[in-house]
Amino acid sequence: VLEKLKSPEAAYWLAVAYLRLSQFDAAQEAVSKAKSGGYDSVKVARLESNIYLNQDKKGEALKTLLAILPKAENEKPYIRLDLGMVYLAMEKYVEAVEQLSKAYFEGPEEVKLEAAYHLGIAYESIKQWQRAADWYDKAIQVDKSEKYGTELLFKKELSLLKAKEYTKVIDELAKYEGLEPRLKYVLGEAYLNISKFDEAYATVKDILASTDDEKLKEFDPMVASGMLYIAGKYHEVKGNTGKAEEYYRKLVELFPQSAKAPWALLDAGLLLYRTREYERSKITLALLLASYPDFSKNDVVLYYLGLIYEKSREFDKALKVYQRLVKEYPNSSKLAEVKERIERLNQ
């Protein structure tokens, strides 16, 4: 129908339709006709920048919006919102925060919602977790139609978790009944971080008991791996070493790319070390070292591998491992002890 109409407005809406179909060349051609036909210059510029952005042409999108900004009047907050999103895509966070903040304070409710949401994302990106949480909270306040559902609450509480505001997370989430799995994970993680292991496990126990491995893999990897880690840590603290190891290994098997995977291998390896299963501990720690070479606790891994080699009287291997620790991790908390062990082994 739109193709049969020849008006500039029809060309504009035709461009919108093509954009939604991801037919970017056709969308660009249609929006050019709308522009040359004299259709609303601000609407055309916003649409054109959106088409550019969807093609990863961030520079063109930015240029288009900056050119139209001085000409906009009531639409200025909308342009600033779009500019903020482009700057976000370009990873220019200072500029993104500037434009999105102006959009929030100058714009109507619909602009405030999007601006607050994307300000949360901007502050997340630079790891200013408390500010991110504050902006997600502002977004919650203006999301009257619940456009984002529980996404805003999840992102707010996750940001508070990363800000180490564990008690605040617990106070805010514990009052809810029937939390969805990802929010239960955040609550459980908050309990775990203040060593309330019973409460942490209680938040995820029923979900893990009722969810098989294939279904678990459909969850967000951060959420599912986090639940498995909570269960593993609970059983470890309770002395159920076999069950703890089972959860840790399941985590690594199902979610090897998750942030929790190297921690699970480390905890499994140390668990086996404490129960004097040195050979299995060595295999687990060596796997951790090989699989996650950038893991932040690999100095600890090398330290315990050295101890295991010493216990099995493989002194040459122990010396080699300790020397690697000294060379690669000069700021390790284990450094002084390791140097003493190297000195003894060299005697």
VOBA-1610 file (N, C-alpha, C; in pm, whole numbers, padded with zeros to 5 digits, always signed):
BEGIN
Val+00083-00120+00000Val+00000+00000+00000Val+00087+00125+00000Leu+00190+00126+00088Leu+00277+00242+00099Leu+00354+00268-00029Glu+00394+00160-00099Glu+00469+00177-00224Glu+00384+00243-00331Lys+00254+00224-00325Lys+00166+00284-00425Lys+00144+00433-00400Leu+00159+00471-00274Leu+00142+00613-00240Leu+00271+00687-00271Lys+00262+00807-00317Lys+00381+00881-00362Lys+00417+00999-00270Ser+00346+01011-00160Ser+00372+01128-00073Ser+00499+01109+00010Pro+00562+01217+00053Pro+00680+01208+00141Pro+00649+01133+00272Glu+00529+01152+00326Glu+00494+01082+00449Glu+00488+00931+00426Ala+00433+00890+00310Ala+00429+00748+00278Ala+00570+00692+00265Ala+00659+00771+00204Ala+00799+00727+00192Ala+00863+00708+00329Tyr+00830+00799+00421Tyr+00883+00788+00558Tyr+00839+00657+00622Trp+00708+00629+00617Trp+00657+00508+00681Trp+00703+00382+00608Leu+00725+00395+00481Leu+00781+00282+00405Leu+00922+00251+00456Ala+00999+00357+00483Ala+01134+00339+00538Ala+01128+00270+00674Val+01029+00310+00756Val+01012+00246+00888Val+00985+00096+00870Ala+00897+00063+00777Ala+00863-00077+00752Ala+00985-00157+00706Tyr+01061-00100+00613Tyr+01180-00170+00564Tyr+01284-00186+00675Leu+01296-00087+00761Leu+01391-00098+00872Leu+01353-00213+00963Arg+01225-00226+00991Arg+01180-00335+01078Arg+01198-00471+01012Leu+01203-00472+00881Leu+01230-00596+00808Leu+01381-00619+00785Ser+01460-00526+00838Ser+01607-00530+00821Ser+01650-00520+00675Gln+01567-00456+00593Gln+01603-00431+00453Gln+01658-00288+00445Phe+01785-00277+00479Phe+01843-00145+00505Phe+01860-00061+00378Asp+01896-00122+00268Asp+01911-00045+00144Asp+01778+00016+00101Ala+01673-00066+00110Ala+01540-00017+00074Ala+01495+00092+00172Ala+01528+00074+00300Ala+01492+00174+00400Ala+01564+00306+00372Gln+01693+00296+00335Gln+01770+00417+00306Gln+01714+00490+00184Glu+01676+00415+00082Glu+01619+00475-00038Glu+01488+00547-00007Ala+01405+00481+00076Ala+01274+00540+00109Ala+01289+00665+00194Val+01381+00661+00291Val+01398+00778+00377Val+01458+00895+00299Ser+01538+00864+00199Ser+01592+00971+00111Ser+01480+01040+00034Lys+01382+00962-00010Lys+01267+01020-00080Lys+01185+01109+00015Ala+01170+01062+00140Ala+01098+01142+00238Ala+01170+01274+00264Lys+01302+01269+00271Lys+01382+01389+00295Lys+01372+01486+00177Ser+01390+01433+00056Ser+01386+01520-00062Ser+01246+01576-00086Gly+01144+01505-00034Gly+01007+01551-00048Gly+00967+01653+00056Gly+01057+01684+00150Gly+01029+01788+00248Gly+00955+01741+00372Tyr+00955+01609+00397Tyr+00887+01560+00517Tyr+00962+01605+00643Asp+00896+01605+00755Asp+00949+01651+00884Asp+01098+01617+00899Ser+01182+01721+00904Ser+01327+01700+00900Ser+01379+01629+01024Val+01318+01653+01140Val+01364+01589+01264Val+01331+01440+01262Lys+01207+01407+01223Lys+01170+01266+01215Lys+01256+01192+01114Val+01282+01256+01001Val+01364+01194+00897Val+01506+01169+00949Ala+01561+01268+01017Ala+01698+01255+01068Ala+01707+01143+01172Arg+01609+01135+01261Arg+01610+01028+01363Arg+01601+00891+01298Leu+01513+00880+01199Leu+01499+00752+01130Leu+01625+00718+01052Glu+01681+00816+00984Glu+01801+00793+00905Glu+01917+00748+00995Ser+01932+00812+01111Ser+02038+00773+01203Ser+02017+00631+01256Asn+01891+00596+01275Asn+01857+00460+01321Asn+01895+00357+01216Ile+01868+00390+01089Ile+01906+00300+00979Ile+02058+00284+00975Tyr+02130+00394+00989Tyr+02276+00388+00992Tyr+02326+00302+01109Leu+02266+00324+01226Leu+02310+00253+01345Leu+02287+00103+01332Asn+02177+00065+01269Asn+02148-00077+01249Asn+02244-00142+01150Gln+02313-00061+01073Gln+02415-00112+00979Gln+02556-00094+01036Asp+02563-00056+01162Asp+02691-00033+01231Asp+02767+00085+01172Lys+02694+00177+01112Lys+02756+00300+01060Lys+02738+00410+01164Lys+02813+00395+01273Lys+02794+00483+01388Lys+02832+00628+01356Gly+02938+00646+01280Gly+02982+00780+01246Gly+02876+00857+01169Glu+02814+00791+01070Glu+02709+00857+00992Glu+02587+00888+01078Ala+02555+00793+01169Ala+02441+00816+01259Ala+02466+00938+01346Leu+02586+00947+01401Leu+02622+01060+01487Leu+02617+01192+01410Lys+02675+01193+01292Lys+02679+01315+01209Lys+02537+01363+01177Thr+02449+01270+01146Thr+02311+01305+01112Thr+02239+01371+01230Leu+02257+01314+01349Leu+02190+01368+01467Leu+02247+01502+01510Leu+02378+01515+01506Leu+02440+01643+01545Leu+02398+01757+01452Ala+02377+01723+01324Ala+02337+01825+01226Ala+02195+01873+01251Ile+02108+01785+01297Ile+01968+01823+01315Ile+01941+01883+01453Leu+02030+01859+01551Leu+02006+01902+01689Leu+01976+02053+01700Pro+02053+02142+01637Pro+02024+02286+01650Pro+01889+02326+01592Lys+01839+02247+01497Lys+01712+02280+01432Lys+01591+02228+01509Ala+01615+02137+01603Ala+01505+02077+01678Ala+01457+02172+01787Glu+01330+02166+01819Glu+01275+02249+01926Glu+01218+02157+02034Asn+01090+02126+02025Asn+01031+02036+02123Asn+01089+01895+02115Glu+01146+01862+02000Glu+01200+01727+01979Glu+01342+01710+02032Lys+01400+01817+02088Lys+01540+01812+02131Lys+01568+01695+02227Pro+01483+01670+02329Pro+01511+01556+02418Pro+01518+01423+02344Tyr+01436+01409+02239Tyr+01439+01285+02161Tyr+01571+01271+02085Ile+01618+01383+02030Ile+01746+01382+01959Ile+01859+01348+02057Arg+01854+01408+02176Arg+01957+01381+02277Arg+01954+01233+02320Leu+01833+01178+02329Leu+01821+01036+02362Leu+01888+00950+02254Asp+01859+00982+02129Asp+01921+00908+02019Asp+02073+00925+02018Leu+02119+01048+02044Leu+02263+01074+02050Leu+02328+00991+02160Gly+02260+00983+02274Gly+02313+00904+02385Gly+02330+00758+02346Met+02234+00706+02273Met+02241+00566+02231Met+02354+00543+02131Val+02373+00640+02042Val+02483+00629+01945Val+02618+00633+02018Tyr+02631+00727+02111Tyr+02756+00736+02187Tyr+02779+00607+02267Leu+02672+00548+02319Leu+02685+00420+02389Leu+02741+00314+02295Ala+02684+00309+02174Ala+02730+00211+02075Ala+02876+00234+02038Met+02919+00360+02044Met+03058+00394+02012Met+03151+00381+02133Glu+03091+00342+02248Glu+03165+00328+02374Glu+03227+00460+02419Lys+03159+00571+02386Lys+03199+00703+02434Lys+03105+00738+02550Tyr+03143+00690+02668Tyr+03050+00691+02781Tyr+03030+00829+02842Val+03133+00911+02843Val+03118+01047+02897Val+03015+01124+02815Glu+03029+01117+02682Glu+02935+01186+02594Glu+02795+01126+02605Ala+02789+00993+02619Ala+02659+00927+02633Ala+02588+00975+02758Val+02660+00980+02870Val+02600+01025+02996Val+02552+01169+02985Glu+02630+01254+02919Glu+02591+01395+02904Glu+02460+01408+02828Gln+02449+01341+02714Gln+02328+01353+02632Gln+02207+01286+02697Leu+02228+01168+02755Leu+02117+01097+02817Leu+02066+01170+02941Ser+02156+01232+03017Ser+02114+01309+03135Ser+02027+01427+03094Lys+02069+01498+02988Lys+01989+01610+02939Lys+01854+01562+02888Ala+01854+01449+02819Ala+01727+01393+02771Ala+01635+01361+02887Tyr+01692+01304+02993Tyr+01611+01266+03110Tyr+01548+01389+03176Phe+01627+01491+03199Phe+01578+01607+03273Phe+01493+01700+03187Glu+01506+01694+03055Glu+01431+01783+02966Glu+01309+01717+02904Gly+01306+01584+02902Gly+01207+01514+02822Gly+01082+01471+02895Pro+00980+01427+02819Pro+00857+01373+02878Pro+00882+01234+02935Glu+00779+01174+02993Glu+00793+01046+03062Glu+00854+00937+02975Glu+00810+00927+02849Glu+00861+00820+02763Glu+01010+00836+02737Val+01057+00960+02730Val+01200+00986+02712Val+01275+00958+02842Lys+01216+00997+02955Lys+01280+00973+03084Lys+01306+00824+03106Leu+01210+00741+03069Leu+01226+00596+03086Leu+01345+00545+03008Glu+01349+00577+02879Glu+01458+00526+02796Glu+01593+00586+02836Ala+01591+00714+02872Ala+01716+00779+02913Ala+01769+00718+03042Ala+01682+00697+03140Ala+01725+00638+03267Ala+01777+00497+03247Tyr+01707+00420+03164Tyr+01749+00282+03137Tyr+01888+00280+03073His+01910+00365+02975His+02038+00365+02906His+02148+00432+02988Leu+02111+00520+03078Leu+02210+00572+03173Leu+02257+00461+03266Gly+02166+00374+03305Gly+02205+00256+03383Gly+02306+00172+03307Ile+02279+00151+03178Ile+02371+00072+03095Ile+02506+00141+03083Ala+02504+00274+03066Ala+02629+00350+03053Ala+02715+00336+03178Tyr+02654+00352+03294Tyr+02731+00341+03418Tyr+02774+00197+03446Glu+02693+00100+03405Glu+02736-00041+03412Glu+02864-00061+03330Ser+02866-00001+03212Ser+02978-00020+03120Ser+03109+00030+03176Ile+03102+00131+03264Ile+03226+00182+03325Ile+03236+00138+03472Lys+03155+00039+03506Lys+03161-00028+03637Lys+03138+00066+03755Gln+03052+00164+03732Gln+03006+00248+03843Gln+02870+00193+03887Trp+02879+00088+03967Trp+02762+00005+03993Trp+02654+00078+04072Gln+02692+00158+04171Gln+02592+00228+04251Gln+02513+00328+04166Arg+02584+00401+04080Arg+02515+00495+03991Arg+02424+00421+03894Ala+02472+00307+03844Ala+02388+00226+03755Ala+02259+00186+03826Ala+02272+00139+03949Ala+02154+00098+04027Ala+02059+00215+04048Asp+02114+00333+04077Asp+02031+00451+04098Asp+01949+00486+03973Trp+02013+00475+03856Trp+01941+00509+03733Trp+01838+00402+03698Tyr+01869+00277+03724Tyr+01768+00172+03701Tyr+01649+00194+03794Asp+01675+00241+03914Asp+01566+00269+04007Asp+01479+00383+03955Lys+01544+00486+03898Lys+01467+00597+03838Lys+01382+00545+03722Ala+01437+00453+03645Ala+01362+00396+03533Ala+01239+00320+03584Ile+01257+00246+03694Ile+01145+00173+03753Ile+01033+00269+03792Gln+01070+00383+03847Gln+00970+00480+03893Gln+00886+00536+03779Val+00943+00549+03660Val+00867+00608+03549Val+00811+00503+03453Asp+00842+00377+03476Asp+00792+00270+03388Asp+00652+00228+03432Lys+00559+00319+03419Lys+00422+00296+03468Lys+00352+00181+03394Ser+00383+00166+03267Ser+00318+00062+03188Ser+00392-00071+03196Glu+00500-00075+03274Glu+00583-00195+03291Glu+00633-00247+03156Lys+00680-00154+03076Lys+00734-00190+02945Lys+00847-00291+02958Tyr+00931-00274+03058Tyr+01048-00360+03075Tyr+01024-00478+03170Gly+00903-00492+03219Gly+00874-00603+03309Gly+00967-00601+03430Thr+01028-00716+03460Thr+01118-00725+03575Thr+01265-00698+03536Glu+01288-00663+03411Glu+01425-00640+03364Glu+01493-00528+03444Leu+01419-00421+03471Leu+01478-00308+03544Leu+01512-00347+03686Leu+01424-00422+03751Leu+01451-00466+03888Leu+01573-00558+03890Phe+01580-00648+03792Phe+01694-00740+03785Phe+01825-00662+03767Lys+01825-00569+03675Lys+01947-00495+03648Lys+01985-00405+03767Lys+01886-00350+03834Lys+01913-00269+03953Lys+01976-00355+04062Glu+01915-00469+04093Glu+01964-00553+04202Glu+02100-00615+04168Leu+02120-00647+04041Leu+02249-00702+03999Leu+02359-00595+04015Ser+02326-00471+03983Ser+02422-00361+04001Ser+02453-00340+04149Leu+02351-00347+04234Leu+02374-00336+04378Leu+02461-00450+04429Leu+02438-00568+04373Leu+02520-00684+04410Leu+02667-00658+04377Lys+02691-00605+04258Lys+02829-00576+04217Lys+02888-00460+04295Ala+02801-00373+04348Ala+02847-00265+04435Ala+02870-00313+04578Lys+02849-00442+04601Lys+02867-00507+04732Lys+02768-00455+04836Glu+02652-00416+04787Glu+02543-00373+04876Glu+02454-00494+04907Tyr+02514-00595+04970Tyr+02446-00723+04986Tyr+02322-00713+05075Thr+02334-00641+05184Thr+02220-00628+05276Thr+02104-00555+05209Lys+02137-00455+05129Lys+02033-00380+05058Lys+01960-00470+04959Val+02034-00553+04887Val+01973-00648+04793Val+01878-00741+04867Ile+01924-00793+04980Ile+01842-00886+05058Ile+01715-00816+05108Asp+01731-00695+05162Asp+01615-00621+05213Asp+01512-00594+05104Glu+01560-00567+04982Glu+01468-00532+04874Glu+01402-00654+04811Leu+01475-00765+04801Leu+01421-00882+04731Leu+01351-00983+04822Ala+01394-00990+04947Ala+01336-01090+05037Ala+01187-01065+05063Lys+01141-00944+05039Lys+01000-00911+05064Lys+00908-00963+04955Tyr+00966-01003+04840Tyr+00883-01051+04730Tyr+00855-01200+04742Glu+00737-01240+04698Glu+00704-01382+04687Glu+00701-01420+04539Gly+00739-01543+04510Gly+00733-01590+04372Gly+00832-01523+04279Leu+00951-01496+04329Leu+01054-01435+04245Leu+01088-01527+04128Glu+01116-01469+04013Glu+01161-01548+03899Glu+01305-01595+03925Pro+01349-01698+03852Pro+01480-01758+03881Pro+01598-01662+03884Arg+01603-01567+03791Arg+01720-01479+03789Arg+01726-01389+03911Leu+01609-01348+03964Leu+01606-01268+04085Leu+01636-01353+04208Lys+01594-01479+04205Lys+01629-01570+04314Lys+01780-01591+04319Tyr+01841-01600+04200Tyr+01987-01612+04198Tyr+02055-01491+04261Val+02010-01370+04225Val+02071-01248+04281Val+02055-01247+04433Leu+01938-01285+04482Leu+01915-01291+04626Leu+02007-01394+04691Gly+02017-01512+04627Gly+02105-01617+04680Gly+02251-01574+04682Glu+02293-01504+04578Glu+02432-01456+04570Glu+02459-01354+04680Ala+02362-01270+04710Ala+02377-01173+04819Ala+02394-01244+04953Tyr+02310-01345+04978Tyr+02324-01423+05101Tyr+02461-01492+05107Leu+02503-01547+04994Leu+02631-01619+04989Leu+02746-01526+05027Asn+02740-01401+04982Asn+02850-01308+05005Asn+02858-01260+05150Ile+02755-01284+05228Ile+02764-01253+05371Ile+02762-01382+05454Ser+02796-01493+05385Ser+02814-01624+05450Ser+02687-01678+05515Lys+02571-01641+05461Lys+02446-01701+05507Lys+02413-01815+05410Phe+02479-01927+05432Phe+02475-02036+05336Phe+02339-02106+05330Asp+02274-02122+05446Asp+02142-02185+05447Asp+02042-02103+05366Glu+02042-01972+05390Glu+01949-01885+05319Glu+01981-01880+05169Ala+02110-01879+05137Ala+02151-01877+04995Ala+02099-02001+04924Tyr+02122-02117+04985Tyr+02081-02243+04922Tyr+01929-02252+04912Ala+01860-02201+05013Ala+01713-02207+05012Ala+01653-02133+04894Thr+01722-02029+04844Thr+01667-01951+04732Thr+01674-02028+04600Val+01770-02122+04588Val+01789-02189+04458Val+01759-02338+04461Lys+01741-02393+04580Lys+01725-02538+04596Lys+01612-02595+04511Asp+01495-02535+04521Asp+01378-02589+04450Asp+01395-02580+04298Ile+01455-02472+04251Ile+01476-02458+04107Ile+01571-02565+04056Leu+01680-02588+04126Leu+01777-02688+04083Leu+01718-02829+04091Ala+01634-02854+04191Ala+01574-02986+04208Ala+01473-03017+04098Ser+01411-02914+04045Ser+01304-02934+03946Ser+01348-02908+03802Thr+01477-02882+03782Thr+01527-02846+03649Thr+01638-02941+03606Asp+01615-03014+03495Asp+01721-03104+03448Asp+01828-03023+03374Asp+01935-03093+03336Asp+02050-03024+03277Asp+02015-02952+03147Glu+01934-03016+03064Glu+01898-02955+02935Glu+01817-02828+02955Lys+01727-02831+03052Lys+01646-02713+03081Lys+01732-02605+03144Leu+01828-02647+03227Leu+01916-02551+03292Leu+02000-02475+03190Lys+02036-02542+03083Lys+02117-02478+02980Lys+02040-02370+02903Glu+01908-02367+02920Glu+01827-02263+02857Glu+01827-02134+02939Phe+01872-02142+03063Phe+01879-02024+03149Phe+01994-01935+03103Asp+01991-01811+03147Asp+02107-01722+03134Asp+02225-01793+03201Pro+02339-01810+03131Pro+02453-01881+03191Pro+02499-01823+03324Met+02494-01691+03338Met+02534-01631+03465Met+02442-01678+03578Val+02313-01684+03551Val+02215-01723+03652Val+02228-01871+03686Ala+02231-01955+03584Ala+02237-02100+03608Ala+02368-02141+03675Ser+02479-02088+03625Ser+02608-02121+03686Ser+02615-02069+03829Gly+02556-01951+03851Gly+02555-01895+03986Gly+02476-01981+04083Met+02365-02035+04037Met+02285-02125+04122Met+02363-02251+04157Leu+02429-02309+04057Leu+02508-02430+04081Leu+02623-02402+04178Tyr+02681-02285+04165Tyr+02792-02250+04255Tyr+02742-02235+04399Ile+02627-02171+04416Ile+02568-02157+04549Ile+02544-02294+04611Ala+02489-02387+04532Ala+02462-02522+04582Ala+02592-02592+04619Gly+02694-02578+04535Gly+02823-02639+04564Gly+02883-02585+04692Lys+02879-02454+04710Lys+02937-02391+04828Lys+02861-02431+04954Tyr+02729-02440+04944Tyr+02648-02482+05058Tyr+02690-02622+05104His+02697-02715+05011His+02733-02853+05048His+02877-02862+05096Glu+02965-02780+05042Glu+03103-02778+05089Glu+03109-02735+05236Val+03038-02627+05269Val+03037-02577+05406Val+02975-02679+05502Lys+02876-02753+05453Lys+02808-02853+05537Lys+02886-02984+05547Gly+02998-02992+05475Gly+03079-03113+05481Gly+03038-03222+05386Asn+02944-03191+05296Asn+02901-03290+05196Asn+02992-03279+05075Thr+03115-03326+05090Thr+03217-03300+04988Thr+03184-03362+04852Gly+03127-03480+04853Gly+03092-03544+04727Gly+02987-03466+04652Lys+02887-03419+04723Lys+02779-03342+04661Lys+02832-03208+04612Ala+02919-03146+04692Ala+02976-03018+04652Ala+03056-03033+04523Glu+03140-03135+04517Glu+03219-03158+04397Glu+03129-03184+04276Glu+03021-03256+04298Glu+02926-03285+04190Glu+02869-03156+04129Tyr+02829-03063+04217Tyr+02776-02936+04167Tyr+02883-02853+04097Tyr+03004-02849+04152Tyr+03111-02772+04090Tyr+03143-02827+03951Arg+03150-02958+03939Arg+03186-03017+03809Arg+03073-03003+03708Lys+02949-03010+03755Lys+02836-02988+03665Lys+02840-02845+03611Leu+02874-02750+03697Leu+02885-02610+03655Leu+02986-02596+03542Val+03102-02654+03559Val+03208-02642+03458Val+03168-02715+03329Glu+03102-02828+03344Glu+03060-02905+03226Glu+02953-02831+03145Leu+02855-02774+03214Leu+02743-02710+03144Leu+02774-02566+03101Phe+02857-02497+03180Phe+02882-02355+03153Phe+03031-02324+03162Pro+03110-02383+03073Pro+03256-02365+03081Pro+03303-02222+03058Gln+03221-02140+02990Gln+03261-02002+02963Gln+03213-01903+03068Ser+03143-01951+03169Ser+03089-01860+03270Ser+03198-01811+03364Ala+03172-01697+03428Ala+03269-01641+03522Ala+03289-01731+03643Lys+03189-01811+03675Lys+03199-01899+03792Lys+03278-02026+03764Ala+03299-02061+03638Ala+03362-02191+03605Ala+03501-02206+03667Pro+03593-02110+03650Pro+03725-02128+03712Pro+03718-02133+03864Trp+03626-02057+03923Trp+03610-02061+04068Trp+03562-02199+04113Ala+03473-02259+04035Ala+03423-02392+04070Ala+03535-02495+04063Leu+03620-02487+03960Leu+03733-02578+03951Leu+03831-02557+04066Leu+03856-02431+04102Leu+03945-02402+04214Leu+03889-02461+04343Asp+03761-02437+04368Asp+03702-02488+04492Asp+03700-02641+04494Ala+03675-02703+04378Ala+03679-02849+04371Ala+03820-02900+04399Gly+03919-02835+04339Gly+04058-02876+04360Gly+04101-02862+04505Leu+04064-02752+04570Leu+04102-02731+04709Leu+04024-02823+04802Leu+03901-02852+04764Leu+03821-02947+04841Leu+03890-03084+04842Leu+03935-03127+04727Leu+04005-03255+04717Leu+04139-03252+04791Tyr+04204-03138+04790Tyr+04331-03124+04863Tyr+04306-03140+05013Arg+04202-03076+05062Arg+04174-03083+05206Arg+04133-03224+05250Thr+04074-03299+05159Thr+04036-03437+05192Thr+04147-03536+05154Arg+04264-03483+05122Arg+04386-03560+05095Arg+04376-03649+04971Glu+04289-03609+04880Glu+04285-03679+04751Glu+04377-03604+04656Tyr+04507-03616+04680Tyr+04605-03529+04615Tyr+04615-03550+04464Glu+04603-03672+04420Glu+04615-03697+04277Glu+04499-03633+04200Arg+04377-03650+04250Arg+04261-03589+04185Arg+04265-03436+04197Ser+04314-03388+04310Ser+04330-03244+04327Ser+04427-03189+04224Lys+04539-03258+04206Lys+04640-03215+04108Lys+04582-03209+03968Ile+04507-03310+03930Ile+04447-03315+03796Ile+04349-03199+03779Thr+04270-03174+03881Thr+04170-03065+03875Thr+04237-02929+03864Leu+04339-02906+03946Leu+04408-02777+03943Leu+04486-02757+03814Ala+04545-02865+03762Ala+04617-02854+03634Ala+04519-02822+03521Leu+04399-02881+03527Leu+04296-02851+03428Leu+04256-02705+03435Leu+04242-02654+03556Leu+04208-02512+03575Leu+04315-02423+03514Leu+04439-02455+03539Leu+04550-02373+03489Leu+04553-02373+03335Ala+04528-02489+03277Ala+04531-02501+03130Ala+04409-02438+03064Ser+04294-02450+03129Ser+04169-02405+03068Ser+04143-02255+03086Tyr+04195-02199+03196Tyr+04168-02059+03227Tyr+04298-01988+03262Pro+04384-01967+03162Pro+04517-01909+03189Pro+04513-01766+03243Asp+04401-01696+03226Asp+04391-01558+03274Asp+04315-01546+03406Phe+04285-01657+03468Phe+04210-01656+03594Phe+04289-01581+03702Ser+04220-01497+03777Ser+04287-01408+03872Ser+04352-01480+03990Lys+04315-01606+04013Lys+04369-01679+04127Lys+04466-01790+04085Asn+04525-01778+03969Asn+04617-01883+03924Asn+04744-01890+04008Asp+04777-01783+04080Asp+04890-01793+04173Asp+04859-01893+04285Val+04734-01894+04329Val+04690-01990+04432Val+04694-02131+04375Val+04653-02146+04250Val+04656-02276+04183Val+04800-02330+04179Leu+04893-02246+04138Leu+05033-02288+04132Leu+05086-02322+04271Tyr+05048-02246+04369Tyr+05092-02271+04506Tyr+05050-02411+04552Tyr+04924-02445+04531Tyr+04877-02576+04576Tyr+04932-02689+04491Leu+04953-02665+04364Leu+05019-02767+04282Leu+05159-02795+04335Gly+05229-02688+04374Gly+05361-02706+04432Gly+05357-02789+04560Leu+05259-02761+04646Leu+05244-02837+04770Leu+05220-02985+04741Ile+05135-03010+04641Ile+05104-03149+04607Ile+05228-03221+04555Tyr+05305-03154+04470Tyr+05429-03215+04419Tyr+05527-03242+04534Glu+05530-03152+04629Glu+05618-03176+04744Glu+05572-03299+04822Lys+05442-03311+04843Lys+05390-03424+04919Lys+05418-03556+04849Ser+05418-03554+04715Ser+05448-03677+04640Ser+05597-03691+04610Arg+05677-03601+04673Arg+05824-03604+04662Arg+05873-03583+04518Glu+05793-03511+04440Glu+05835-03471+04304Glu+05893-03330+04314Phe+06009-03321+04373Phe+06065-03192+04411Phe+06102-03104+04291Asp+06148-03167+04184Asp+06183-03089+04064Asp+06060-03018+04008Lys+05948-03091+04005Lys+05824-03032+03955Lys+05774-02922+04050Ala+05786-02946+04179Ala+05745-02845+04276Ala+05827-02717+04257Leu+05958-02732+04241Leu+06046-02617+04223Leu+06008-02539+04097Lys+05980-02611+03989Lys+05943-02548+03864Lys+05814-02467+03877Val+05717-02525+03947Val+05588-02457+03967Val+05606-02332+04053Tyr+05683-02344+04160Tyr+05706-02228+04247Tyr+05779-02117+04173Gln+05876-02153+04092Gln+05951-02052+04016Gln+05860-01980+03917Arg+05767-02053+03860Arg+05672-01991+03769Arg+05584-01891+03843Leu+05542-01927+03965Leu+05460-01837+04045Leu+05536-01707+04074Val+05662-01719+04114Val+05743-01601+04145Val+05758-01511+04023Lys+05779-01573+03907Lys+05801-01496+03785Lys+05673-01430+03734Glu+05562-01503+03735Glu+05439-01452+03674Glu+05350-01373+03769Tyr+05368-01393+03901Tyr+05279-01327+03998Tyr+05363-01263+04110Pro+05436-01158+04076Pro+05525-01095+04175Pro+05451-01027+04290Asn+05321-01006+04275Asn+05243-00942+04381Asn+05155-01040+04458Ser+05181-01169+04439Ser+05099-01271+04504Ser+05117-01270+04655Ser+05007-01296+04725Ser+05013-01306+04872Ser+05092-01429+04915Lys+05114-01522+04825Lys+05188-01646+04856Lys+05339-01631+04832Leu+05380-01514+04785Leu+05517-01497+04737Leu+05623-01526+04844Ala+05608-01468+04962Ala+05709-01485+05067Ala+05726-01632+05103Glu+05616-01702+05124Glu+05624-01844+05160Glu+05686-01926+05047Val+05646-01895+04923Val+05698-01969+04809Val+05849-01950+04795Lys+05898-01829+04818Lys+06042-01806+04811Lys+06117-01887+04916Glu+06057-01900+05034Glu+06117-01983+05138Glu+06121-02129+05095Arg+06014-02176+05030Arg+06009-02315+04984Arg+06111-02339+04874Ile+06126-02241+04785Ile+06228-02254+04679Ile+06367-02265+04741Glu+06392-02184+04842Glu+06523-02186+04907Glu+06550-02322+04970Arg+06449-02379+05036Arg+06467-02510+05098Arg+06489-02619+04993Leu+06412-02611+04882Leu+06425-02712+04777Leu+06561-02705+04708Asn+06622-02589+04706Asn+06752-02573+04640Asn+06869-02616+04728Gln+06842-02644+04855Gln+06951-02683+04946Gln+06996-02828+04921
//
